[in-house]
Amino acid sequence: METEQIRRVPEDADVTRADSLAREIFSGLANKWALLIINALGTRTLRFTELRTEVEGISHKMLTQTLRGLERDGVVHRTVYATVPPRVDYRLTEAGEALRETVNGMCAWTRRYLDEIEAARRRFAGQDRGAPQGQQPG
């Protein structure tokens, strides 16, 4: 008779634990700027200014902070060239490319359900949040 082995998730790999490394990593990656940077890099190498142009609306400071976090977590590789002025390139690592597949899936999901999400938001905005469910304000 075969018994199924239940593997315990190491505490640091458990995203449900507030003090886990996995949650820290998840929090750093699960923000709009990180996702947009990962999407913008795709399969190419970009310079800082090119990234800033690609990710519309991101400030210099936020791009710097997000890139540092992505580099720290091994998602982005940074190459500095000793030129005047210095040239810095960014590209996805193998882990970043694997994560990009998930990001692409999220982008596809957003495109697929955009109309339904917009309709739900309109309904939500039109509701009186204090009224019992099923009753509209009168």
Salt bridges, closest charged atoms under 4 A:
GLU11 OE1 - ARG17 NH2 3.62
ASP19 OD1 - ARG17 NH2 3.21
GLU54 OE1 - ARG44 NH2 3.05
ASP73 OD1 - ARG72 NE 3.23
ASP89 OD2 - ARG87 NH2 2.81
